Amino acid sequence: MCSEAIGRRADYMLTPAGQRRFEETARHIYASNAPLWDRRWRLILTVGELDTKQRERLRRAFFWQGFGVVGSDCFVHPSTDLATALDALTTEGMGDLLKNLMPLLAANAGSDLSASDADMVKRAWDLEQLGTSYSDFVVRYSPFLTKLRQGVNNQIDDESAFLLRTLLIHDYRRLLLRDPELPDVLLPANWPGQQARLLCKELYRRLLGPSERHIELHMKLANGTTPAALPMLGERFQKQDPLSSPV
């Protein structure tokens, strides 16, 4: 974050590095669809000497990019762009560790899923914990969506819509960024991530109008204008999902 003084006021903005990180995260959160799996695993191996603190920094950074861990020296993901994943480390101040990382693309020799794919998922991710977190998200936000569907008090006020939208995306972001978005064939039956996605999409869409009015009224630059939203924001949630159904 940096600031620019304009008279007696100041504009606060992201640094270029922060802007890049924000845009990378936003593309993931607001993507129209989950990425398709090409049946190849993205691997990042650690090589050379790393101390305990460095390994923990890498583990946490890759955790928030949806990577799983196999053993102590291999991070795995089904679909991420490896170059983007490594660039994110540089943005977060870990460029000095890139020399200790080896990105690889592991191709599945067969056309069908194998036992090794299922074993990889079981060893790399704690899907039970993630599934519980998604279920808790649904329980927490379902009452708000129900009230909006019923038109309680006709319309949510602009400030409340802004606050609820902020909390909604903050909580959903913390789930999605650690979700590898595995293909359905590798997920447990009745995976709650899909229900959470549909709930978040509809609730966001219902909050968008009044929350944007609040932003335009109160969050202005020193020159009195409101910056335009990035085109990608809302792409995932503004349109009606053909698969959406009552939660």
C-alpha positions as CSV (number, residue, x, y, z in Angstrom):
1,M,0.0,0.0,0.0
2,C,1.2,3.5,-0.8
3,S,-0.3,7.0,-0.5
4,E,-0.3,10.2,-2.6
5,A,-0.9,13.5,-1.0
6,I,-3.3,15.8,-2.8
7,G,-3.7,19.1,-0.9
8,R,-5.0,18.3,2.5
9,R,-6.2,14.9,1.4
10,A,-4.5,11.7,0.3
11,D,-5.3,8.8,-2.0
12,Y,-4.3,5.3,-0.8
13,M,-3.5,2.7,-3.5
14,L,-1.8,-0.6,-4.0
15,T,1.8,-0.7,-5.0
16,P,2.5,-2.2,-8.5
17,A,3.4,-5.5,-6.8
18,G,0.3,-5.5,-4.7
19,Q,-1.8,-4.6,-7.7
20,R,-0.4,-7.6,-9.6
21,R,-1.1,-9.9,-6.7
22,F,-4.6,-8.5,-6.3
23,E,-5.4,-9.1,-10.0
24,E,-4.1,-12.6,-9.9
25,T,-6.3,-13.4,-6.9
26,A,-9.3,-11.7,-8.4
27,R,-9.0,-13.6,-11.6
28,H,-9.2,-16.8,-9.5
29,I,-12.1,-15.7,-7.3
30,Y,-14.2,-14.2,-10.1
31,A,-13.4,-16.6,-12.9
32,S,-16.6,-17.7,-14.7
33,N,-15.9,-21.4,-14.4
34,A,-13.5,-23.7,-12.5
35,P,-10.6,-24.7,-14.7
36,L,-10.9,-27.9,-16.7
37,W,-8.5,-30.7,-15.8
38,D,-6.2,-31.9,-18.6
39,R,-5.3,-35.0,-16.5
40,R,-1.9,-33.7,-15.8
41,W,-0.5,-32.8,-12.4
42,R,1.5,-29.6,-11.8
43,L,4.4,-30.4,-9.4
44,I,6.9,-28.1,-7.7
45,L,9.8,-29.9,-6.1
46,T,12.1,-28.4,-3.5
47,V,15.8,-28.9,-4.2
48,G,18.9,-28.0,-2.3
49,E,19.1,-27.0,1.3
50,L,16.1,-25.2,2.9
51,D,15.8,-24.5,6.6
52,T,12.7,-25.1,8.6
53,K,11.5,-21.4,8.4
54,Q,12.0,-21.3,4.6
55,R,10.0,-24.6,4.2
56,E,7.2,-23.2,6.3
57,R,7.1,-20.0,4.3
58,L,6.8,-22.0,1.1
59,R,4.2,-24.4,2.6
60,R,1.9,-21.5,3.6
61,A,2.4,-19.6,0.4
62,F,1.5,-22.6,-1.8
63,F,-1.3,-23.6,0.6
64,W,-3.1,-20.3,-0.2
65,Q,-2.7,-21.1,-3.9
66,G,-4.5,-24.4,-3.5
67,F,-1.4,-26.7,-3.6
68,G,-1.3,-29.9,-1.8
69,V,1.8,-31.4,-0.2
70,V,3.2,-34.9,-0.9
71,G,6.0,-35.9,1.4
72,S,8.1,-32.9,2.5
73,D,9.6,-31.9,-0.9
74,C,6.7,-31.9,-3.4
75,F,3.8,-29.5,-3.9
76,V,1.0,-30.6,-6.3
77,H,-1.9,-28.9,-8.1
78,P,-4.2,-30.2,-10.8
79,S,-4.5,-27.1,-13.0
80,T,-2.6,-24.0,-11.9
81,D,-0.2,-22.1,-14.2
82,L,3.2,-22.9,-12.8
83,A,4.8,-19.7,-14.0
84,T,2.0,-17.6,-12.3
85,A,2.5,-19.7,-9.1
86,L,6.2,-18.9,-9.0
87,D,5.7,-15.2,-9.9
88,A,3.4,-15.0,-6.9
89,L,6.2,-16.0,-4.6
90,T,8.3,-13.1,-6.0
91,T,5.5,-10.7,-5.4
92,E,5.3,-11.9,-1.8
93,G,9.0,-11.3,-1.2
94,M,10.2,-14.9,-1.6
95,G,12.1,-14.6,-4.9
96,D,15.2,-15.7,-3.2
97,L,13.7,-19.2,-2.9
98,L,13.0,-19.7,-6.6
99,K,16.5,-21.3,-7.1
100,N,15.4,-24.0,-4.7
101,L,12.2,-24.9,-6.7
102,M,11.8,-27.2,-9.8
103,P,8.5,-26.9,-11.6
104,L,7.4,-30.1,-13.4
105,L,4.3,-31.2,-15.4
106,A,3.4,-34.9,-14.8
107,A,1.4,-36.4,-17.7
108,N,-1.1,-39.2,-17.0
109,A,-0.2,-42.0,-19.5
110,G,-3.7,-43.4,-19.6
111,S,-7.0,-41.9,-20.7
112,D,-8.8,-42.9,-17.5
113,L,-8.3,-42.0,-13.9
114,S,-6.1,-44.4,-12.1
115,A,-5.7,-45.5,-8.5
116,S,-2.6,-43.3,-8.3
117,D,-4.7,-40.2,-9.0
118,A,-7.1,-41.0,-6.1
119,D,-4.1,-41.7,-3.9
120,M,-2.5,-38.4,-4.8
121,V,-5.6,-36.5,-3.7
122,K,-5.8,-38.5,-0.5
123,R,-2.2,-37.8,0.5
124,A,-2.0,-34.2,-0.7
125,W,-5.2,-32.5,0.6
126,D,-7.4,-32.7,3.7
127,L,-10.7,-32.6,1.8
128,E,-12.7,-33.5,5.0
129,Q,-11.6,-30.3,6.7
130,L,-12.2,-28.2,3.5
131,G,-15.6,-29.8,3.1
132,T,-16.5,-28.9,6.6
133,S,-15.4,-25.3,6.1
134,Y,-17.6,-25.1,2.9
135,S,-20.6,-26.5,4.9
136,D,-20.1,-24.0,7.6
137,F,-20.0,-21.2,5.0
138,V,-23.4,-22.4,3.6
139,V,-24.9,-22.5,7.1
140,R,-23.6,-19.0,7.9
141,Y,-24.9,-17.3,4.8
142,S,-28.0,-19.2,3.8
143,P,-30.2,-17.2,6.2
144,F,-29.2,-13.9,4.5
145,L,-30.1,-15.3,1.1
146,T,-33.4,-16.6,2.3
147,K,-34.3,-13.2,3.7
148,L,-33.4,-11.4,0.4
149,R,-35.4,-14.0,-1.6
150,Q,-38.4,-13.3,0.6
151,G,-38.0,-9.5,0.2
152,V,-37.8,-8.9,4.0
153,N,-38.2,-5.2,4.6
154,N,-38.5,-4.8,0.8
155,Q,-34.8,-4.0,0.2
156,I,-31.5,-4.2,2.1
157,D,-30.0,-0.8,2.8
158,D,-26.9,0.2,0.8
159,E,-24.5,0.2,3.8
160,S,-25.6,-3.2,5.0
161,A,-25.3,-4.6,1.5
162,F,-21.7,-3.3,1.3
163,L,-20.8,-4.8,4.7
164,L,-22.4,-8.2,3.9
165,R,-20.8,-8.3,0.4
166,T,-17.4,-7.6,1.9
167,L,-17.7,-10.4,4.5
168,L,-19.2,-12.8,2.0
169,I,-16.3,-12.4,-0.5
170,H,-13.7,-12.4,2.3
171,D,-15.0,-15.7,3.7
172,Y,-15.4,-17.3,0.3
173,R,-12.0,-16.1,-0.8
174,R,-10.4,-17.9,2.2
175,L,-12.1,-21.1,1.1
176,L,-11.5,-20.9,-2.6
177,L,-7.8,-19.9,-2.5
178,R,-7.0,-23.1,-0.6
179,D,-9.3,-25.2,-2.8
180,P,-7.4,-27.0,-5.6
181,E,-10.8,-27.1,-7.5
182,L,-10.4,-30.8,-8.2
183,P,-12.4,-32.4,-11.0
184,D,-15.7,-33.9,-9.9
185,V,-14.4,-37.4,-10.5
186,L,-11.8,-36.9,-7.7
187,L,-14.1,-35.3,-5.2
188,P,-16.2,-37.0,-2.5
189,A,-19.9,-37.5,-3.2
190,N,-22.1,-34.5,-2.4
191,W,-19.2,-32.2,-2.3
192,P,-20.4,-29.0,-0.5
193,G,-18.1,-26.7,-2.5
194,Q,-20.6,-26.6,-5.3
195,Q,-23.5,-25.6,-3.0
196,A,-21.2,-22.9,-1.5
197,R,-20.4,-21.5,-5.0
198,L,-24.1,-21.3,-6.0
199,L,-25.0,-19.6,-2.8
200,C,-22.2,-17.1,-3.0
201,K,-23.0,-16.4,-6.6
202,E,-26.7,-15.6,-6.0
203,L,-26.1,-13.7,-2.8
204,Y,-23.4,-11.6,-4.4
205,R,-25.7,-10.8,-7.4
206,R,-28.5,-9.6,-5.0
207,L,-26.1,-7.4,-3.0
208,L,-24.2,-5.9,-6.0
209,G,-26.5,-3.0,-6.8
210,P,-27.0,-1.5,-3.3
211,S,-23.4,-2.1,-2.3
212,E,-22.1,-0.4,-5.4
213,R,-24.2,2.7,-4.6
214,H,-22.6,2.8,-1.1
215,I,-19.1,2.6,-2.7
216,E,-19.8,5.4,-5.2
217,L,-21.2,7.6,-2.4
218,H,-18.5,7.2,0.2
219,M,-15.3,5.9,-1.4
220,K,-14.1,8.7,-3.6
221,L,-10.6,9.8,-4.6
222,A,-9.3,13.2,-3.5
223,N,-10.6,14.7,-6.9
224,G,-14.1,13.5,-6.1
225,T,-14.3,10.6,-8.5
226,T,-14.8,6.9,-7.8
227,P,-12.4,4.6,-9.7
228,A,-14.0,2.2,-12.1
229,A,-14.2,-1.4,-11.0
230,L,-11.9,-3.9,-12.7
231,P,-13.8,-5.6,-15.6
232,M,-13.2,-9.0,-14.1
233,L,-14.9,-8.2,-10.8
234,G,-18.3,-9.7,-10.6
235,E,-18.0,-11.8,-13.8
236,R,-18.3,-14.9,-11.8
237,F,-21.4,-13.9,-9.9
238,Q,-23.4,-11.3,-11.8
239,K,-24.9,-13.6,-14.3
240,Q,-27.6,-16.1,-13.4
241,D,-26.1,-19.6,-13.1
242,P,-28.2,-22.1,-15.1
243,L,-27.4,-24.7,-12.4
244,S,-28.5,-22.5,-9.5
245,S,-31.2,-23.9,-7.3
246,P,-32.6,-23.0,-3.8
247,V,-30.0,-23.6,-1.1
